[in-house]
Structures are given as structure tokens and as C-alpha cells.
Amino acid sequence: MRTPLILLLLSLASAGGILMTEGATLTLPLAVASLSAVAALLILGVALLRGFGADAPDGRRPIPGRRSRKGPHVVIDGSNVMHWNGETPHLDTLREVVTTLRGRGFQPGVVFDANAGYKFSDRYLDDRHFAKLLNLPSDRVLVVGKGEPADPTILAAARDLGAKVLTNDRYREWTADFPEVATPGNLVRGGYRDGRLWLDETALAASLSTR
């Protein structure tokens, strides 16, 4: 924003100096200075508008990541992935998966069963709690209602987003409503080998190649 302001001041100063020396008669230098001032005003106006638009309409800063959602979506079966590294569910396992996907250019979202919070914290955790724990925007995390299975919500979200599902579940009981789960590559498997995370690289590469 400093550049257009400096241009404006210089142009106005030039125009003022020419008027003082040449009078009110329109000369080529005066015309150029005047046009420069108008151009600087326009550039300054655009810069100001862009500056005001950096915030959300209600004055708050936009949620991080909202403007950069250019990568393919992946819907994570949160309650399934938490069990990938041993019998006991670990939130750190899910954190590593989310971080790995984001680092590869994906936009992960996570869906949990209603009782997911009790598995490692002995209390109910809602969307906001999980989003904070995973360092994700709150609109990318969903905890389904009590007594409601997460599977159809996961599959419906993936269908709406044109996304793959990261899970080791096969969703066989849902193939009638979501026949796409039987298509190879739509369900991305993963886990840990010798303490290191592995993901189905072929399926993930297909997601990137079809962007």
C-alpha cells in the first residue's frame, strides 16, 4: 500500500509545482502529472479494498486454511484410524495421519463416532474439541450424534466431496446405499509397520492425478 500512496503524493506535488510555474494553462507535463495522480488514486483504492477484504465479514480473522483448500479432499474415519497403531486408540496416531496428508497436499476432514472422546479421555468430546486437538478448522471435523453410526456419514461426505475415505473398514453393510465402496481405490488403507506409518500410495497418487 505504500507504493501507490507515494506515487499519489509525488504526482500531486508535481501537478502543484507545474500549476505554480505555468499557471492554469493545461500543458503536457501537467496532463501527465494529473493522469498519474488519478492512476495512483485508483491503485490506492484497490489496495485498500483488498486490505479490508482480508478479514471475515463479521470482522474476525478467517479460519486458517479456508482460502487454501486447493488440494483433493480425504475423509478420515477417525474412530478407525485411532486404532491403527496397537489395540489401544491413540489420538497421536490420528494427528500423524492428518499431518502427513496435509504435507502431501490433501485437505483432510475427520468423522468420529459419538463415543470417540471416551476412548482416550473418559469424557464426551464434540467437533470443536477434536478440531483443536487435531489443529484443524472446526468445519473439517464432525462427531456424529449419539446412537448414530458414523459410517453412512463418512460415505455420504466422501460422495459429496468426490473424496476417498481413509480407513481399514470395508463398509460391507453399506454397499447397497454406497456401491462405490466396492470400487478399488476409493477406500484408502493404512497402518503401522515397525513403528512407521504407511498409506496406500497407489490410491493417494490416483487422487492427486485426477485433480
Phi, psi and omega in degrees: 000338182294322184299307179297328179293318178295317178300318180297315181296318179296318181295317179295321178295318179298315180297319179296319180295321180293321179297320180294325184269329186255349183084199185275358182290132180287119178242168180299314177300321180293320179296316179297317180296320180294315178297322178297321179295318179297315179298319179296323177297317179298314180298319179296320179296316179296318180297320178295317180298318179296322179296316179294329182283356181288340179261161176292161183303331181271009176093350179276156175292143180295152179297131181304136177095344183296324184277349187250021182282072182255345181273169179291146179280149171225127177264122183262129172282090189301316182293333178282313185295329180300340181261009185291332186248069181105173183289328182276132178292138180229129176291331178299327177299314180293322178300316181296320179295314180299314181297319180296315180295317180296321179295337179264007174096008179270161176246092185280144169233152186233134175241133182241153165293159183297330184267012185301321181297325181292341184289339180219356180230359179060027175203163179286136175237132180263187182305315185296317180298313181294322179299318179293318181294330182262359182059046178238152172300148185296336180279005176250011180228136180220127171254119184289165182291159180300133180079002181256128178290141181281335187306308181295330177292318177300311184290324178293320178296318179296320179295314181297324183270352187065037187251163171270161180248128178266110185190160170255005174281149179257350177052039184298329181285355182246008184294335178293319180274332182229073183298342181295342181293341179277351179281123180305134177098343179286330175255119184262120181271164178192185179162201181231136175232123182054037177080006182243139180290137172229148178228156178291094186295327181296314179294320179293319178297324178295326178297317181290324184286342181258014179295000000 
